Amino acid sequence: MAMSDLTIIGRSLTGRMFSTVTTVVTVAVAVGLMFVLLSLRDAGRQAFERGSGNMHLIVSADTSPLVSVLNGVFYANAPQRPITWERFRQIADDGRVEWAIPNQQGDSFQGLPVLATTPQFFTHFTPAPGEPWRLAEGVFFEGPFDLVLGARAARLTGLRVGDEIHLTHGRSDARAGGAPAHVHYDFTYRVAGILEPTGSAHDRAIFSDLRASWIIHAHDRRRALDPNSPRPTEADLTDDDRLVTGVYLRCVTRGGAATSPLVPVVASELRRDPSIVVAEPKAEIDKLFTIVSNVDQVLLAMAAVVMVSSGIGIMLALYNSMEQRRRQIAVLRVLGASRPRIFGLVLTESAVLGALGAAAGLGLGLLGAQAAAGVMKERLGLVVLPSLPLDWMVVMAAATVVLASLAGLVPAVMAYRTSVARNLRPIG
Amino acid sequence: MGETPALRIDGLRFAYRAGEPAVVEVGSLALARGEQMLLTGGSGRGKSTLLMLIAGLMEPDAGHVVVDGQVVHALHGAKRDLFRGRAIGMIFQTFNLLHGFSALENVMAALMFSPVPKREHRERAGELLKRLGVERVHAKPEELSVGQQQRVAVARAVACGPALVLADEPTASLDPENAANAMDLIQTACRDAGAALLCVSHDPSMAERFERRASLDELSSAVPA
């Protein structure tokens, strides 16, 4: 094969391998960082939207709609204030409401949240639109003291179908060093089923029957007044015992549509009641991401700074190599290379560094995004599918090459202006 | 009409700064194809500068340099560079081989800028190196002996079939025996390539090798014989 400009560029790059590798790595890290941030940004939002599934509204007595969503969908904390059964019935009996699923939080097992709810939770509510609950093993509730475990909760606790446990009042996790908590030893629960992963925060929750939760808390209250009071049954419960901390609500839709024009109407009417908070999960998540987007922009700006730094790195690498290459350039000029061709050689070399960095960076970014997604799934139970449209990748790669070419301008001008006579030998 | 001379110089003058004495001043000089000439002069007398002017790598203040019928400084930019690559070969005291490139690649580098078809480069460079006694064509310059490096440098200078080869103190760093061998090589290679050779040196022992010789002082005022 004949010698070509690319042969010269390739030899120049391999001739100072350490400098080339470090420069490419710097560019790759910048591109990779940018890739991870961009690819996870939208994926993260989508993952957060999964948990609210097909509900339109969440109703609670929390302090704000955002807190209501964080507590009700992401199990951030147990809601402190309950909604009465009577109020719940009023909400559920509204003809514009397709379904209203009551739930109660407050108990836990080994620090994992317990959501007490009705069987409708599994039959009507889906954790993601069009993705119903699926059991990995066992069954949904058969009796009031049956439990269904989220996939991650099952893995963390090591519980299997048929195991029996006692729930803890509150979220205190004595095992993790928290304060000793009250354990409902009088009531034994049995694991009836384990769910398939859903990629939402529900995976780390334990689901119990709302009736059982009412019974054990009614028992606690009555024992506090009279230590000899008998264990209550479902028949003994009064409306004062039937407290809920949240309601998942879906309005009537036309033909199974995802949204309903009734949602804002119902929400508006419910908001007239100051004792409850009504939240539209999607809107609250959007708000949350608006807040987070400031951080997002700072991270993107940092990635851009790293990009520019890597451009400066390219410039310095080529600039430093110029001193050693002046003789080579002078020889090439003697052999017939024009000044513009020498200029082009250095600029192309710079662009090649950028292209190598971009290619490595996209690979690195892809791996990084997968790793970050893995960590998010492991730690948060969120299924994030990192994705960046092909045109974005092309734009990123092209921008990197352009930036690298710009960084090569100064060394290229130096090469262009290299004096042949001065660099071949002392003038005799 | 006779054959076009490989080199013709008329009234060439060059000074580094306006108003300063000329570093190079050549009244007239002609070199026929295949002719070989030694140009002598002490250090700092402008020998290498003259070669740079002939190669079109520096601009004269006055006068003409004609190589193979072409007024060198009438060409500009890339055209002059391509002309130099095709018509002029250069040999240096320190060889100035491209480091990191094999002997073969060093010779092919000269062909890169010539009109020789790319598909012929490798074969042509390989044959030339073989003819000049370089066996390890894939060795890098630093892996070759000084003598072998010199052969590569000569091969590169004549690779494009130039009309003129300029040799700038080609033996200055060699002992007398190797210097003699190197000059044998250069002169034979130029003769075989049909190229004129203009060799500049401050070594007086080189004189007997050349039928034509002159000092820069002589050239500055008269047409050499």
Interface residues (C-beta under 8 A of the other chain):
Chain A: M1 A2 M3 S4 T7 I8 R11 S12 T14 G15 R327 Q328 A330 V331 L332 R333 V334 L335 G336 A337 S338 R339 P340 R341 V420 A421 L424 R425 P426 I427 G428
Chain B: G41 S43 G44 R45 G46 K47 S48 T49 M52 A55 L57 M58 G77 A78 D81 L82 R84 G85 R86 M90 F92 Q93 T94 N96 L97 L98 H99 G100 F101 E105 M108 A109 A110 L111 M112 F113 S114 K118 R119 H121 R122 R156 D168 E169 V200 H202
